[in-house]
């Protein structure tokens, strides 16, 4: 087999690969959004923490 030879894939195999790629992409986006939400929540708590330390 040469480097330029590719195995032939059926239509069903291609659809399965695409579905798996969509699933993985969705999981990655979800994890990224959750992480971003946590970071934003942490940043929003920071000024409140600094303010209440000075008041107390």
SVG drawing of the C-alpha trace seen along z (x, -y; Angstrom):
<svg xmlns="http://www.w3.org/2000/svg" viewBox="-25 -49 29 51">
<polyline fill="none" stroke="black" stroke-width="0.4" points="0.0,0.0 1.4,-3.4 1.1,-6.5 -1.4,-7.9 -3.7,-4.8 -6.6,-5.2 -9.0,-2.4 -12.4,-2.6 -15.1,-3.6 -18.7,-2.9 -21.3,-5.6 -22.4,-4.1 -18.8,-4.3 -18.5,-7.9 -21.8,-8.8 -20.6,-7.1 -17.3,-9.0 -19.1,-12.3 -21.6,-11.5 -18.8,-10.7 -17.0,-13.9 -20.2,-15.9 -20.6,-14.2 -17.0,-14.9 -17.2,-18.5 -20.4,-19.0 -18.8,-17.5 -15.8,-19.8 -18.0,-22.9 -20.0,-22.0 -16.9,-21.5 -15.5,-24.8 -18.7,-26.7 -18.8,-25.2 -15.2,-26.1 -15.8,-29.6 -18.9,-30.0 -16.9,-28.9 -14.1,-31.4 -16.7,-34.2 -18.3,-33.4 -14.9,-33.4 -14.1,-36.8 -17.4,-38.2 -16.9,-37.1 -13.4,-38.6 -14.5,-42.3 -17.1,-41.3 -14.5,-39.4 -12.1,-42.3 -14.8,-44.8 -16.0,-42.7 -12.5,-42.1 -11.9,-45.8 -15.3,-46.5 -15.0,-43.8"/>
</svg>
